[in-house]
Amino acid sequence: MRKLCSILLICLLAAGICAGCASTETAGGRTIVHFLNWGDYIDPAVIPMFEEENPDIKINMTTVPSNEEMYVIATTEGTQIDVVVPSEYMIQRLMLEDRLAELDHSKMENYGYVEDFVETCTYDPNGQYSVPYTWGTFGLLYNIEMTGEEIDSWDALFDPKYEKQILMYDSIRDSVGLALIKLGYSINTKNQQELDEAAELLVEQKPLVLAYGTDDLRMTMINGSAALAPMYAGDAAYSMMDNPDLRYVIPEEGANIFVDGMCILKTTDVYDAALRFVDFMMRPDIAALNAEYNCYSTPEDDALALVDPELLENTAFNPPKEDLAHCEYYEHLEKDILRMYEDAWMKVKIA
């Protein structure tokens, strides 16, 4: 029932957005670009800055909490969404389904600032359909005063000495993924035996776990109510600024590395205006503003040079490059493979 209600809410939200976006122009004749973004992911000053510099365009932003909801809204028939910011595996899915417009780099003054990083994006190495907006890792946040020692391995999340001091992410790909990494497997495995082992490991861990959550884990760690939690780097960087006892590490076994990229939907009827907005977001001063606001790292070296030096010293925001050697992108999984992951996670949930 809970899953059904979630699906209904997503569909209602999608229908509402479609119904409310019938026109691409305001009464004043400005072109409207409908932008589907994550919450708290853009500095509040950025859109007004763009509109001031581009008085013929208005940005209408809507936020969603997950890639899956973003996908439903962006692909619902009749949607007027123009620009989206999905993660790499969802970009891959949208590409495979031929839902993204090609980006005309010749019309983008700021593409050169991300070009080198684009080459590392295995899902779209030529930047044909996306440009990277932020990137980060899914690593381990811990309280050094509570652990009494430096942590460098996912093993800590399975250590009985931290019983009821461990938080876990309530997410199929993230929790099953870290278990796969601990076992030495790919986070994109299609092997049933490997997924069974990961599920068994998480079931064995369950008595040690204080709580499962997502965004709420950040405040629990800030308050010193738990010692260890897997966490996305931006949330970890934010938490570390509020609690000096917190440390972030990319475990030695490896971790998920992610990129959220800006894309234009193929269904847009305001392509040029949408492209102008995407290009503006790549400008180094704008990229730096957004990075400082959301605490996720920018793919632009020129933007990093403008970021607060204190943030650059934060290992969650700016990890050593050698720590990324064993990191892996999520890949889009076909339905039958995704069902295997869902079944593995269900074993943990009902245990």
N, C-alpha and C positions, 0 to 999 in steps of 0.2 A: 504493500500500500504506500509506504514511504517513497519507494522508487517511482511509483505511478504518479504520486502527487508532485514529485520533483519534475517529472517529464511534463505534466500538465502546466506547471508554473512556467517552465521554459517556453512551452508553446504559446501560452498566453502572452508572455513578454515579447516573444517574436512577433506575434500577431499585432500587439500594441504598437511596436516600433514600425511595422509595415504600414499600419493604418494611419499613423501619425506623420508619415513622411511622404505624403502624396505629391508635394511640390518641391522642386529643386531651387526655387527662388523665393526670396522674401518680397514683401510689398515694395521695398525700396529697390528691387532689382538685383540684389546681391545673390550670387550663386551659393547655395548651401552644400557643404560637404558633410556628410553624416559619418561620424568617426566612432567606431566601437572599440573601447579601450578597457584596460583593467582599472580598478579603483585605486586612487592615490598613486598613480603611475606617471603623472605629468605635473610639472610645477604649475600652480594656478595662474601664474603670470604669462605663461607661454602662449596660450590661445589668444588672449587679448593683444599680445605683441604681434602675433601673426596677422590678426585682423586689422591692426593699425597700419601695418606695412602693406597689407593687401585689402584695401577697403572694398573691393568688389567681391570678396568671399567671406562667408560666415561659416564657422565650424560649429556643428551641432554634435556634442559628445554624449554618448551613452556608455555606461560601464557594466561589465559582467564579471563574475567571480571565477569562471573556469573556461578552459579551451572548448569543452564540450558544449557549454551554453553559447559561447561565441560562435561555434560552428552552426548550431541550430538557427540562431538569429540571422547569421550571414547567408545561409543557404535556403531559408524559407522563401517560397515563391512569392514574388512581389516585394521583397525587401528593397529598401532604398539605401541600405548601408553601402558606403563607398570605400572606406579605409578601415582595415582591421589590424590588430597586433597579436597574431597567434604565436605560439611557441613552435619550435622547429618541426616537431612531429606532426603538428596540425597543419603547418605550412606544406609539408610533404603531402599530406592527404588532400589538401585543397589543390595542389599542383596536379596530383594524379587524377583528380576528378575534373580537371580543366576549368576551375572556378576563378583563377586569378588572371588579371591582365598583365601583359608584359610591361616592364618599366623601361621607358625611353631614357637611357642614361645621357643622351645628348642634350636633353632638356633639364638636366639636374646639375646645377652649379656645385653642389656639395657632395656628389657621389664619390669623388676622389678621396674624401676623408675616411670612407669606410671600405674602399676597394680592397685593401690588403687583407682586412678581416674577412671580407666576403669570401675570399679564396679558401678560408679554413672551414666554411660552412658547407659540409658535405652534402646536405640536403638540397642546396641551391648554389653551387660553387661559382656561378657566373653572375649571381645577383639578378637573374632574369625576371624573377617574380617577387623578390623581397629584398629589403635592405635591413641590416641589423639595427635594432633600437637599443636593446640592453642585452647583457649576457651575465651569467653567473654560474654558480655550482650549487649542488644540494649536498651539503656536508654535515659535519657534527659540531654542534654548539655545546660547550660544557662549562661548568662553574669550577674554576680551579680551587677555590676554597673548600668546595664540597667533595671533589674527587681526591684532592690532596696530591695530585700528580698530573703531569702532562698526558694528554690522550692523543694517540696517533692512529687508532685502528677502530673499525666498526665493532671489534670484539667487545669493547666497553659496554655496548648496548645489550650485550648478552651475558654480562658478568654478574653472578649472584651477589657480589658484594655491594652492588648498587641497587639492590631490590627496592622497589617502590620509590626510586629516585630517577627512574627512566621514563621519558615521554616518547611516544611514537607517533608518526604521521598517519592520519586516517585517510590513506590514499593507496589505491591499488598499485599504480606504477612505482610510486616512491618507496613504499615499505617493502613490497615484493622485490623491487629493484635493488635495494640495499642488501637484502638477504641474499640475492643472487650474486652480488659483488663479493660479499663476505665468503661465499662458497667458491668463488673463482670463476663464476659464469658471467655471460653477457646480460646486460639489463634488457636486451631485446631477444633473448633466447626463444626459440620455438620448440624446445625440447621438453616433452611432458615430464620426464624423469627429473630434470633440473628444477622445474617448477614445483614438483611434488616435494623435493628436498627443501626448497625455499619455504614452502608452506609449513612443513614439519618444523623447521628451525624457528619460525615465527610463533607457532603454537607452543613450542617449548619455552620460548621467551615470555609468553603472555603473563605468567604469574609475577614476573619481575617488573611489569609495566605499571606505572602510576596512573597514566591516562593516555588516551588516544585523542588527537585533535589536529587542527590545521593552524589557522591564524592565532588562535587562543594560546598556542604553545609559547609564543613570543613573550606574552605578559607573565606567564608562569615562570619562565626562565629569568626574566627581569626581576621578578619578586623574590627570587632565590628559593622557590618552592620545589624545584627539581634540579638535579645535577647534570643531566644529559638529555639532549634532544636533537634528532635530525632536523635540519632547517635549511631553507633557501637562503642564499648568501645575503640578499638585501635585507631580509628580516633579521638575520644574524648581525649584520653590521649595525642596524638600528638598535638592536638589543644591547650590543656591546657599548654603544655610546651612553646608554642609560645605566649600565651595571659594569663597573670596571673589573669585576671578578670573572666575567665571561670571556671565553676564548673560542675561536672557530678554527677548525682544521678540516682539510680535505684528507680523509683517511688514506693510509698508505696503499690499501687495496684498490683505491680508485673511487670514483663518484660519477654522478650524472652532471654533465655540463649542458647548459641550455642557452638558447638564444631566442629572444622574442623579436620578431621582425615585422616591419611595416609593409603591408601589402594593399594593393588596390583590387577590388573585386571586378571580375570581368563584366558584371551586370551594370556597372556604374554608367551614368550618362553625364557625368561631370569629370571626366578623366583628367583634363588639363588642370583644373582647379585642385583635384585630389593630389596630382603629382606635385604641384607647387607646394602643397602642405607637407607632403612626405619629404620633399627636398629641404624645406625650411627646418624640419625636425632633425636633419642631418648636420645642420650648421653647428660648428664647434661650440659657440657660446650657448646655443640652445641645448645641445646635448649635455653640456656641463651643468646647466641649470637643472635639467631633469635628473641627472645622475645624483646631484647633491640632494635633491628632493626625495627621490625614491630609494636611494642608497644601493641601487644596482649599477654595476659598472658599465661604462660606455665603451663601445668598440673603437672609439676614435682617440688616437694618441694626442691630437691637437686639442681635444676636449679635456683629456686628462690633465694637460698642462694648465688648465683653468680651474680645476677642481681644488677645493680646500685641501691643503697639504695634510691636515689631520685625518681626513677621510682616506687619502692615499695610503696612509700608514696602517689602515684597517685591513687585516688579512682576509676578511670576508669580502670586502669591496675590491681589493687589489691583491689577489693571491700570487705567490711566487710562480713563475711560469713552469718551473720544474714540477710543481705539484699537479699540474694539469695533464701530465704525460699519460696517466692511466685513466683519464676521464673519458666518458662516452656519451654521445648524444642519444636521446630517445629516438626511436624510429616509429613511424606509423605502423600499427599492427592491423592486419586484416581481421574481420569479425570472428572467424573461427579461432584464431590465435588469441585475440583479446578475451574471448570466452574462457580460454584456459587460465589466463591471469585472474579473471573474475572468480573462477572456481577455486583457485588457490587461495585468494583472499577471503572467500566465503568460509573456507575451512578454518581460517584464523578467527573470523568474527564469531562463529558459532561454537568455538572450542570452549 
